[in-house]
Amino acid sequence: MKQDDLTRIKHVGLSRMRLFNDIRITTIKQLSEMPLEKLAAIKSIGDHYAKLIKNSVNDYYEGKKEKFTTRRCFCQRDKIHPG
């Protein structure tokens, strides 16, 4: 699975990924930038799943932020300071 694979987003499987690819949405960033109304207007998505997908994209980015912060904390803690 590629790092920016749309199927990393909850509620986006292969079928929805193909649907997004057909309208030239190929990255999670592009999906995050798509307005909720435009996402909801896609035939097989609608209001309910548009909101779920947008929330999942936000969760995805929050998780990436937490991993970065955690990794950064470990790096700073593990540094050896000359005494």
FIKOLZA-1660 file (N, C-alpha, C; in steps of 0.1 Angstrom, whole numbers, plus 5000, padded with zeros to 4 digits):
% residues 83
   i   px   py   pz ch aa at
   1 5008 4988 5000  A  M  N
   1 5000 5000 5000  A  M CA
   1 5009 5012 5000  A  M  C
   2 5006 5021 4991  A  K  N
   2 5014 5034 4990  A  K CA
   2 5010 5043 5002  A  K  C
   3 5020 5052 5005  A  Q  N
   3 5017 5061 5016  A  Q CA
   3 5005 5069 5014  A  Q  C
   4 5003 5074 5002  A  D  N
   4 4992 5083 5000  A  D CA
   4 4980 5076 4993  A  D  C
   5 4979 5063 4996  A  D  N
   5 4968 5055 4990  A  D CA
   5 4955 5059 4996  A  D  C
   6 4945 5063 4988  A  L  N
   6 4932 5067 4993  A  L CA
   6 4925 5057 5002  A  L  C
   7 4928 5044 5000  A  T  N
   7 4922 5034 5008  A  T CA
   7 4927 5034 5023  A  T  C
   8 4936 5042 5026  A  R  N
   8 4941 5044 5040  A  R CA
   8 4930 5051 5048  A  R  C
   9 4921 5058 5041  A  I  N
   9 4910 5066 5047  A  I CA
   9 4898 5056 5050  A  I  C
  10 4893 5057 5062  A  K  N
  10 4882 5049 5065  A  K CA
  10 4870 5053 5056  A  K  C
  11 4862 5043 5052  A  H  N
  11 4851 5045 5043  A  H CA
  11 4855 5047 5029  A  H  C
  12 4867 5045 5025  A  V  N
  12 4872 5045 5012  A  V CA
  12 4878 5032 5008  A  V  C
  13 4871 5024 5001  A  G  N
  13 4877 5011 4996  A  G CA
  13 4881 5012 4982  A  G  C
  14 4883 5001 4976  A  L  N
  14 4888 5001 4962  A  L CA
  14 4878 5008 4952  A  L  C
  15 4865 5005 4955  A  S  N
  15 4855 5010 4946  A  S CA
  15 4854 5026 4947  A  S  C
  16 4854 5031 4959  A  R  N
  16 4854 5046 4960  A  R CA
  16 4867 5052 4955  A  R  C
  17 4878 5045 4957  A  M  N
  17 4891 5050 4953  A  M CA
  17 4891 5051 4937  A  M  C
  18 4885 5041 4931  A  R  N
  18 4884 5042 4916  A  R CA
  18 4875 5054 4912  A  R  C
  19 4864 5055 4919  A  L  N
  19 4855 5066 4917  A  L CA
  19 4862 5080 4918  A  L  C
  20 4870 5081 4929  A  F  N
  20 4878 5094 4931  A  F CA
  20 4888 5095 4919  A  F  C
  21 4895 5084 4916  A  N  N
  21 4905 5085 4905  A  N CA
  21 4898 5090 4892  A  N  C
  22 4886 5085 4890  A  D  N
  22 4879 5089 4877  A  D CA
  22 4877 5104 4876  A  D  C
  23 4876 5111 4888  A  I  N
  23 4874 5125 4888  A  I CA
  23 4887 5132 4892  A  I  C
  24 4898 5125 4890  A  R  N
  24 4911 5130 4892  A  R CA
  24 4915 5134 4907  A  R  C
  25 4909 5127 4916  A  I  N
  25 4913 5128 4930  A  I CA
  25 4921 5116 4933  A  I  C
  26 4934 5118 4934  A  T  N
  26 4943 5106 4935  A  T CA
  26 4951 5106 4948  A  T  C
  27 4950 5117 4956  A  T  N
  27 4958 5118 4968  A  T CA
  27 4949 5122 4980  A  T  C
  28 4954 5119 4992  A  I  N
  28 4946 5122 5004  A  I CA
  28 4945 5137 5005  A  I  C
  29 4956 5144 5001  A  K  N
  29 4956 5159 5002  A  K CA
  29 4945 5165 4993  A  K  C
  30 4944 5159 4981  A  Q  N
  30 4933 5164 4972  A  Q CA
  30 4919 5162 4978  A  Q  C
  31 4918 5150 4984  A  L  N
  31 4905 5147 4991  A  L CA
  31 4902 5156 5002  A  L  C
  32 4913 5160 5010  A  S  N
  32 4911 5169 5021  A  S CA
  32 4907 5183 5016  A  S  C
  33 4911 5187 5004  A  E  N
  33 4909 5200 4999  A  E CA
  33 4895 5201 4992  A  E  C
  34 4889 5190 4989  A  M  N
  34 4876 5189 4983  A  M CA
  34 4865 5194 4992  A  M  C
  35 4857 5204 4988  A  P  N
  35 4846 5209 4997  A  P CA
  35 4836 5198 5000  A  P  C
  36 4831 5198 5012  A  L  N
  36 4821 5188 5016  A  L CA
  36 4810 5187 5006  A  L  C
  37 4805 5198 5002  A  E  N
  37 4793 5198 4993  A  E CA
  37 4796 5191 4979  A  E  C
  38 4808 5193 4974  A  K  N
  38 4812 5187 4962  A  K CA
  38 4814 5172 4964  A  K  C
  39 4819 5168 4975  A  L  N
  39 4821 5154 4979  A  L CA
  39 4807 5147 4980  A  L  C
  40 4798 5154 4987  A  A  N
  40 4784 5149 4989  A  A CA
  40 4776 5148 4975  A  A  C
  41 4780 5156 4966  A  A  N
  41 4773 5156 4953  A  A CA
  41 4777 5144 4944  A  A  C
  42 4787 5137 4948  A  I  N
  42 4791 5125 4940  A  I CA
  42 4781 5114 4942  A  I  C
  43 4776 5108 4932  A  K  N
  43 4764 5100 4932  A  K CA
  43 4764 5089 4943  A  K  C
  44 4774 5081 4944  A  S  N
  44 4773 5070 4954  A  S CA
  44 4779 5074 4968  A  S  C
  45 4781 5087 4970  A  I  N
  45 4786 5091 4983  A  I CA
  45 4775 5098 4992  A  I  C
  46 4770 5109 4987  A  G  N
  46 4759 5116 4995  A  G CA
  46 4764 5122 5007  A  G  C
  47 4755 5129 5014  A  D  N
  47 4758 5137 5026  A  D CA
  47 4764 5129 5037  A  D  C
  48 4758 5117 5040  A  H  N
  48 4762 5109 5052  A  H CA
  48 4777 5104 5050  A  H  C
  49 4780 5098 5039  A  Y  N
  49 4794 5093 5037  A  Y CA
  49 4804 5104 5035  A  Y  C
  50 4799 5115 5029  A  A  N
  50 4808 5127 5027  A  A CA
  50 4814 5131 5040  A  A  C
  51 4805 5133 5050  A  K  N
  51 4809 5137 5063  A  K CA
  51 4818 5127 5070  A  K  C
  52 4815 5114 5068  A  L  N
  52 4823 5103 5074  A  L CA
  52 4837 5103 5068  A  L  C
  53 4838 5105 5055  A  I  N
  53 4851 5105 5048  A  I CA
  53 4859 5117 5052  A  I  C
  54 4852 5129 5052  A  K  N
  54 4860 5141 5057  A  K CA
  54 4865 5140 5071  A  K  C
  55 4857 5134 5080  A  N  N
  55 4862 5132 5094  A  N CA
  55 4873 5122 5094  A  N  C
  56 4873 5112 5085  A  S  N
  56 4884 5102 5085  A  S CA
  56 4896 5108 5079  A  S  C
  57 4895 5117 5070  A  V  N
  57 4907 5125 5064  A  V CA
  57 4913 5133 5076  A  V  C
  58 4905 5140 5083  A  N  N
  58 4910 5148 5094  A  N CA
  58 4917 5139 5105  A  N  C
  59 4911 5127 5108  A  D  N
  59 4917 5118 5117  A  D CA
  59 4930 5113 5112  A  D  C
  60 4931 5110 5099  A  Y  N
  60 4943 5106 5093  A  Y CA
  60 4954 5116 5095  A  Y  C
  61 4951 5129 5092  A  Y  N
  61 4962 5139 5094  A  Y CA
  61 4965 5141 5109  A  Y  C
  62 4955 5140 5118  A  E  N
  62 4958 5141 5132  A  E CA
  62 4967 5130 5137  A  E  C
  63 4965 5118 5132  A  G  N
  63 4974 5106 5135  A  G CA
  63 4988 5108 5130  A  G  C
  64 4989 5114 5118  A  K  N
  64 5003 5117 5113  A  K CA
  64 5010 5127 5122  A  K  C
  65 5002 5137 5126  A  K  N
  65 5008 5148 5135  A  K CA
  65 5013 5141 5148  A  K  C
  66 5005 5133 5154  A  E  N
  66 5008 5126 5166  A  E CA
  66 5021 5117 5165  A  E  C
  67 5022 5110 5154  A  K  N
  67 5033 5102 5151  A  K CA
  67 5046 5110 5150  A  K  C
  68 5045 5121 5143  A  F  N
  68 5056 5130 5141  A  F CA
  68 5061 5136 5155  A  F  C
  69 5051 5140 5163  A  T  N
  69 5054 5146 5176  A  T CA
  69 5061 5135 5185  A  T  C
  70 5055 5123 5185  A  T  N
  70 5060 5112 5193  A  T CA
  70 5075 5109 5189  A  T  C
  71 5077 5108 5176  A  R  N
  71 5090 5104 5171  A  R CA
  71 5100 5115 5174  A  R  C
  72 5095 5128 5173  A  R  N
  72 5104 5139 5176  A  R CA
  72 5108 5139 5191  A  R  C
  73 5099 5136 5200  A  C  N
  73 5102 5135 5214  A  C CA
  73 5112 5124 5217  A  C  C
  74 5110 5113 5211  A  F  N
  74 5120 5102 5214  A  F CA
  74 5134 5106 5209  A  F  C
  75 5135 5113 5198  A  C  N
  75 5148 5117 5192  A  C CA
  75 5154 5127 5202  A  C  C
  76 5147 5136 5207  A  Q  N
  76 5153 5146 5216  A  Q CA
  76 5157 5140 5229  A  Q  C
  77 5149 5130 5234  A  R  N
  77 5152 5124 5247  A  R CA
  77 5164 5115 5246  A  R  C
  78 5166 5109 5234  A  D  N
  78 5177 5099 5232  A  D CA
  78 5190 5105 5229  A  D  C
  79 5190 5118 5226  A  K  N
  79 5203 5125 5223  A  K CA
  79 5212 5124 5235  A  K  C
  80 5225 5122 5232  A  I  N
  80 5235 5122 5242  A  I CA
  80 5241 5135 5243  A  I  C
  81 5241 5141 5255  A  H  N
  81 5247 5155 5256  A  H CA
  81 5260 5153 5263  A  H  C
  82 5271 5159 5257  A  P  N
  82 5284 5158 5264  A  P CA
  82 5283 5165 5277  A  P  C
  83 5289 5159 5288  A  G  N
  83 5288 5165 5301  A  G CA
  83 5301 5171 5305  A  G  C
% end
